[in-house]
Amino acid sequence: MRIDVRGAQLYDPAIGLDRTADLLIEDGRVAGIGPGLPHGEETIDGDGLLLMPGFIDIHVHLRDPGETYKEDLQSGVQAAISGGFTDVCAMPNTRPPVDGPTVLADILSRAAQLPVKVHQLAAITQGQDGEQLAPMASLQALGAVGFSDDGKGVRSSALMRLAMQYARPLGAVLATHAEDPELSRGGLMHEGAVSYRLGLPGQPRSAETAMVARDLEILRETGGRLHICHISARETVALVRRAKAEGLQVTCEVTPHHLLLTDEDVERLGALGKMNPPLRTAEDREALREGLRDGTIDAIATDHAPHVPQEKARGIFHAPFGVTGLEAAVPAVYGALVQTGDLPLARFVDAFTDAARRVYGLAAPRIRVGDLARFTLFDPCCSWELTEKDLRSRSRNSAFLGRTLSGRPFGIVTEGGFFQSHE
């Protein structure tokens, strides 16, 4: 099958490409760039669109198996297409968790038929109970791209040290949920002036930073590769910046909601503002933005966490933690940071493409002849309001509902063809 994209702005900062041109895709690969190309069976009018290397979300929860009433592989992939993502990395805290070959093989087999590439992480510990290591070597050989007990941290320092020692010769990445449960216990939001005013129990920054400091100290001793998920505190940014300057192999990610919202928004959002780690202060938010600008923070990832409406309707005390993110992440960050000049376009693209893929050692697609066609098409001029009808996820718990967004994913191109993001 041949697909031609006419007159898009081809933008691939990693190879210095920024030009308006036609592009021809044949049998899943780039067959030509430039004028005079033949038409394909499908023609896409690219006028006014950015065509970029395919975006990846390296932190999603697809709830499959075990909680498919919230999300499943099919609905999660549809949400990813809506958000302009060609690839996602799924966390292993399913029911049962991805801690053995049977569950992993089942997910990978079903995901292989889908238009979005699903990269699956496996658990660090069996049952994610923090007692015994999962069989990392066999899980990696089967296709796990990394290991995480996300949803909770590895509480035992000794077991985390053992996990790093075991992972190092495998070249495996440990993705850590940095949270000390003794410090965060009972906290519903960030501990500070807003939580005191609202009368809500809070989580201090130290619940995150103490675990980050611990894991970095273990990494200094053992070596290996560590990725810190969804950082939220300004002290964490400083710790990672220092560790990178020392030469440690550490990466980290930040979510759109931590980049754009603060604890002040919890009063307005209620249970839709309940997430873990919590939204923090404007000073934390600015530190995260600065860390993203200077490359201390490698990637933007959504921590897409679907919950059905009746769960969030329980109110902030009883609702589960987490918000969805796949559909709104790219336009929310683009409008708030790129269009305002706060984040260069090249760094924005890098945080969703090359730098994000490097976390798990995944090859980034390139816009050049002969390469696999995995591209994101984005309309930078579209202004629109996010409503529930725009969500393809089975769940509706987005913190950005009702927000006017600037820029909108138009579609993705993968080896399977062109898939439009919205009607």
N, C-alpha and C positions, 0 to 999 in steps of 0.2 A: 504494500500500500504506500502511495506517495501523498505527502502533505506539503503544501507550500504556504508559507507565511509571507504576506506581501506588505512591505513598507514599515516593518516594526523597527524600533530602536533596539539594536542588538547590544546588550550591555553585559560584559564579562570582565570586571576589573582585574581579575587574576592574570589575564593575558593581555591586558591593555586594549580590549575591544570596546569601542563606543562609536557606533555608526548606524545610520539608517540604511537598511538593505533588505532585499528579499532573501528568504531562506528556504531550501528544499530538503525535505526529509524523505528518505526512501528505505524501506525495510528496517525502520527503527534507528537509522543513522543519518547524520547530516551528509547530504549528497552534494550540496552546493550553496554558496553564499555570493550574492551579487546580482547584477542585471542579467536579463535574457534567460532566466531559468524557466523550464517548462512547468506547466500547471500540474498539480496532482489530482487525485480523486477527491481530495478535500482541500479547499482554499480558505485560509483565514485572513481576513482583512486586519492587518497589524497597524494600521494608521493610528497614531496616538498611543500605541501600547509599548511598554518595555518588555523585551524578551530576555530573560536572565537564566543562568544555570538553575536547575530545579531546586527549590527550597526544601529543606528538611527540618522537621521538628524532632529534636532528639529526646523529648520527654513527654510521652503521652500515656494515658491509662485507657486501655480499650475494653477492660472489664470482661474479657473473653479468654478463658471460660469462667463461668460461675455467677456472673452478675450481668447477663446479657440483656436484662430488662433496662439497664442503664445505658449500655453501649455494647456493640459487638464489632467484629472485624468489618462487616459490610457497612454499618452505619458510621463507624469511625473513619473508614476510608472515604466515604462520601463527605464527611465533615472536613477531611484533609483536602479533598479536591476543591471544596467551597473556599477553603482558606489559601489555595494556591500551592499546596505542598505535594511534591512528587514522592517524598519519602517520609516515614515516621519511625521513631524508635520506641517500642512499647515496653513499659515497665512490667516486672514479673509478679507484682502482688495481686494476682488473680486468685480464683478459688477453684481448684487447688493452685498454689503458686507454681511458677515455672522453676522447679528445683530438681527436675529429673528429665530423662530423655523422652518419656512418653508424652508429657504435656507439651514440651518444646516441639517435638516432631509433629504433633497434631496441629499446633498453631502455624508452624511454617508451611505445612502441607496445604492448609486451607488458604493461607495468605498468598501463596504462590499464584493463585488464580486471579488476584485482584489488580486493578490498574495502578494503585499506589504501592510502592515497595515497603513492606513492613519488616523492619529489623528488630529482632527480639532480644531483650536482655534476659538473663537468668538470675536466680537468687544467689546471694553470697552464702546464706546459711539454709540448711534444710528446714522447710516449712516457714522460712523467714522468722524463726523463733530465737535466733541468736545463740544457739547451743552447739551446733555442729556444722562444719562447712559442707556445702553442696559439692557434688562432683564436678568441679570447674573444668577439668581437662576434657572430660567426655562431652560436657555441654558445649564447650567451645568448639570441639571437633564437629559437633552436630549443627552448629551455626549460630550459637549465641554470640552477640557482638560485644557484650560486656556483662558485668555482674553488679547487682544492687539489691539491697533490702529496702528499697524506697517505700515510703509510708511510715517507716521508723528507722532509726539508726541502729548500727551494730553496737549494742550497749557495752559489751565486754571489750576492754582495751586489749586484753591478751588474745581474744579471738580475732579482733581486727588486725592485730599484728601478724597473726598466723595467716590470715587471708591475704595480706600484702606479700608475705613471704612466698606463699603458694602461687599467687598470681604473677609474680615477677618473671619467673622463667617462661611462663606462658605468653608473656607480653600482653596480658589481659588488663583491662581497665576496671577498676572498682569505682562505681558511682555511689557516692555516699549521701544519705539524707542526714544532714548535720543537725542533730537535736539531742540535747541532754534531757531525758524525760523527767528527771528529778527537778530540773529548773523550769521546764515548760508545763509541768503537771497542772491541769485544770485551767490553763490559760486559753482564752477565747480570742484574744487580739493582742496587739503590741502593748506591753506594759509602759504606761506613761501618762501624760496629762489627760489624754482623751479617754483612756480606760478608766482613770480615776473619776472623771466627770460623768461618764456613762454608768459607773458602778459595775464594770465588768472585770472579771479576773484577767490578768495579762500575762504574756510571755516576755521575759526580758531578752535583750539582745544576747546576753551571755548563754542562753539556752542553745543558740546557734554557734557563737564564736568559741565557746569552750570545746565543743566537739571538733570544730575546724582546726583549732590549735592542736588538739590531741592527735588528729589524723595526720596533720602535717609533720608533727614531731615523729610519729611512727614512720612516715614516708622518708624522712631524713635518714632514719636508721636502716630501713629495709630496701630503699629504692623501689622502683616500679612506677606505675601510672595511677594517679588518683584524679577523679573528677568529682567536683562538689556541685550537687544539684541545687537549683533554685535559691541562690544566695539572696539575703535580704538586708543585711546590716552593714553599716559603713566600716566597722571594725573587720568584718570578713573580707571586704575589698582590700584593706590594708594588709591583712595577713597573706592573702593570695599574691598580691603585688610583690611583697617581700620574698615569698617562696619562689616565685618565678625568677626574681633577680638572683637568687641563689643557684638557680639552675635545676630546681626540682621539676619533675614531670607532673605538673598539676594544671588542670583546666577547671573552668567553672561556667555556669550558665545563670541567666537571669530571666524572669518571666516578664511579659508585657504588663501585667497588673502591678508588679513591684516597680517597674519603670515609670508608670503613669499615675498610680493612685497612692494615697497615704492612709494612715490610721484615721484621719479626719473623715474619710469616705465611709467608714464603717457605720456611722450613725445613719447615713442615707441608705446604704445598701443592706443593712441588716445581715441576714444569713448569707446573702450573696457576697458579702465582704468577709466571710469567715473562711480563712485559708491557712495553710500551714507550710512554710513559715508565714506569720501574719504580715499584713501591710504595716509598714513602719513610718517613720516621720519624714517630713520634707527633706531634712538633712541626709537621712539615709538614702532617699530617692536620688538626690543630687550626686551622692557618692557612687551609686550604682550607675548613673548616667556617665559620670566621668570615667569610671572603670570600663564601661563599654566603649567609650570613645578612644581610650588609650590602649585598648586590647587586653587589659587585665582580665576582663570578663570576655570569654571567647565567644559565647553563643547566646542567642535568644531562643528560649524554649518555653512552651506554654504550660507544662504540667497539667495538660488537659485532663480534668477530673470530673467525669459526668456523674450527676446525681439527679434522680427524677424529682419533679416538682413537689410531691408530697413529703419528700425527705427534707428539702430546704424549707418547706412551709412549717416545720416544727419550731422555727424560731432559732435565734442565735445560740441559745443555751443547749439545744438538743439536736440541731442540724449537723450533718457531717461536714468536715472540712473539705474545701476544694471548689474550684470553678472550672468551667469549660474554657477553651481558648483557641481551638483550631480555626474556627471561622473568622475570628476578629483580629488575630494577632498581628498579621502583616499590615493591614490598613491602619490599625490603631497606632502602632509604632511609627509607621511612615508619616501619618498626619501629624502626630504630636512631636516627633523628633526630627524627621528628615525635612519635611516641608518648612519647619520653623528654623532650620539651619543649625539645630542643636546636635545633629548627628550626620556626618557625611554619608552620601548615598553609597559610596564604596564600602564603608564600614558596616552599614545596614545590610547590604547584600552579603558581605563576608560572614556576618554573624548568623545568617540564615543558610549559608551555603558552605564555602570552603572551611572556615574555622569550625563550624558546627560539625562537619563531617570528620575533621581531623581528630575530634574527641575520641571517636571509636574506630579510627583508622579506615574510614570509608573513602573511596575515590570520588572526587567531585566531577560532575559532567562539565564538559567544555563546549563552547559554541565555536566549533571548528570542523572542517570537513573531515569525515571519517569517524568522528566520535559518536557515541551513543546519544540519542536524542532524549534528554530528560530536562525539560524546560518549564519555567514558570512565565506566564504572560500576565502582565499587570497593567491596569489602567490608572495612571497617576493623577488624572484630572477628575475622576468620578467622586462626587460628594454624596453620601447616603447615610441614612439612619439605620442602625442595627435593630431589627425587631425579631421576634420569635420565628416568624416565617422564613427568615434568612438562615436559620440554624438547621443543619442536616443531621446533627447529632440526635440521638434518642432523648437526650436531656437538654434542659433549657437554662442551666444555672450559669449564665455568663454575667460577669461583673460589668460588661460594656453594653448591656441592653439599653436602648434609648439614646445611646451616644451617637453623635454625628461623626462619621469617619471620613477621612480624606484619602482617596485611592482605593482601588478595589481589584482583587484578583479576577482575571478574565477567564483563565483556564490553565490547564497543564498539558504538556505533550510528553508522553512516555513511549516506550516501545510498543505499547498497545494501541496508540493513536492519540487523538485529541479529545480532552474531556473538559467541558465547559464548567466554570465555577458557579455560575448563577444564570437564571433564565433572563 
